[in-house]
Amino acid sequence: MPIGAGERKDGLYYFRVVPQAMAIKNGSDSLDIWHKRLGHPSLRVTKLVSNVIPTNDSEMMNKDCDVCQRAKQTRDRFPLSENKVYDKLELVHCDLCGPYRNLSSCGASYFLTIVDDYSCAVWIFLLIDRKDMSHMILNFLAMVERQFNKQVKIIRSDNGTKFTCMKTYFLEQGIIFQSSCV
């Protein structure tokens, strides 16, 4: 059904209105409908709308809006860890990454990451071959002992086989080796 017809004069459109188009709804919608039309705004915004747009609701809603209630939901917090460390370098996390197709400028295709659980300090070592990892961990342990006067107590890694060759050394040095479940 056409709502109007018109013509253009001097860059403006002049419309002749069809009588049926003038028969718009005279009345007001509920505040709930306006709340949904406007994308579920806050109660403050909804009050502003009710001052401008005539509604047939005398009291405010929003508290009963299912969409707004679901949008306010959050997920539960992670439980606090039972495994607390109280000093730097008590627990370090290690992971060997690679091989990568693109070599680094020094020819490395692997890198070893070591993260201190307490301070979140990160060390990254570039490795040409994965066999160099054991030697790099020994160097790291020596550096920590000399530079920070600390001894690493626990080394945690994923369940990969790359750290199994170090288990005997860790045992001899009194370092606890933990592998994660993934």
N, C-alpha and C positions, 0 to 999 in steps of 0.2 A: 504494500500500500504506500503510495507516495505521500510524503508529509509536506511537500511544498514544491513550487516551481518558481522560476525567476529568470531574470536577465541581467546581463552585465552592462553597467553604464559608468563611464569614467573610472574604471578600475575597481568598482564596487559591485557587489551582487545585490540586487533588489529582489526579494522573494515575495511571491503572492502565497499566502498561507492557506492551506487546505483546511476547511473547517474541522474535520475530524482530528487533525493534529493539535488543535487547540484544546481538545478534550483530554488533557493530561490528568493524572491522578491528583485529586485535591485531597490531601490528608497527610498523615505522617506515618513513617515506618517506625518500627520499634527500635530502641537503642541497641538491642542485640543484633539486629540486621545491619545497622550502621557500623557496629563494632567489627562484624565479619567483613563488610565491604571495604573497610579501611585497613584490613590486614591485622586485626587484633592489637590495636594500640593499647597503651597503658590506661589506667583509670583516669589519670590527669588529662590525657588527650581526649578520652571519651567524654569527660565533663565539658571540655571546651567545645566539642562537636555538639553536645546537647544544647549549648547556649546559642549556637548558630543555626542549626538545623532543627526544625520542629519535630519532636518525637512524641509518641504517645506513652512513653514510660516515665513515671514520676520518680522512680528510684534507680540508682545505678546498679549495673550488673558487674560483669568481669569475674566475679568470684565463682560463678557457675560455668564459665566458659571452659569446656573440656580441652580445647586446643591450647589455651593459655596455661592451663594446669600442667599438661604434658610437656609444654615447652620449658617450664620451670624445673622439671626434673633433671637431676644430675646422676651420674653413676657413683657408686660407693667408692670410698677411698681405698687405696691399697693398704693392707695391714702393715703396721710397722715391722721392720725386719727384726728378727730375733738375734741376728748376727751383727753385733755392733763392733766397730773398731774404734779405739780411743786415741790412736796416735797415727802419725804419718807412717806410711810404708809398712804397716802391719799386714795389710792385705793389698795385693796388686792383681789386676786382671790382665791377662795376656791373650793376644790373638794374632795368628799369622794369616795374612791376607795375600791372595795371589794364586797362581801366576796371572799376570796381566799381559795382554797382547802388546801393548805399547810400553816399551822399556823407558825407564827414567833416563835422565842425562848421564847418570853414572852406570847405566846398564842394568839396573835393578828391576826385577820383575815381581818381587815380593816385598811386603813390608810387615814389620812386627810392631804391634801397638801394645804399650804397657800403660795402664791407668791405675793411679793410686786411689783406693777406695775412699780414704779419709779426706784428702785434699783435692781430689779430682785432677791432679796434675797428670799430664799426658806426655809420654815419650814415644817417638816414632823412629824406627830404624829401618833403613832401606837395605834389602838383601838381594844379592844376585841369585842365590840358590837357596832353597828351603833348608838345606843341610847347614847353612850358616846360622840358623836360628839358635841352636844350642850354645854356640860360641858367643853370640850376642847377648843371650840371657846371662851367661857367666860374667861377661863384661859389665852388664847392667848391675848385677848383684854386687860386684866389686866396686863400681862407681858409687852406688848408694852407700855402701859401708864406709868408703873413704871420704866422700863429700858431705854426707849428712850424718855420719856416725850412727847409722841405723841399720838394722838387719831385717830383711824381709822375713816375715813369719809365715805368711800364707800366700800361695800363688794359686789363682783360680783361672781356669781356662774352659773352653768348650770341650766337648767329649771327643774331639778329634784325636787321631793317632799321632799327630805331629809333636805332642809333648810327652808321649810315653817314654821316649828315649831318655828323658830327664828325670824320671821318677826315682831311679836309684840315687842319683846325685842329690835330689831334694831330700830323700830319706837320710842319707849320710850327713847332710848339713843341718838336719833338724827342721827343715822347711816343710810345712804341710802342703800337699798338693791336692787341690779340690777340682773336680771336673763337674761342670754343670750338667743338667739333665738334657740339654739340647745339643 
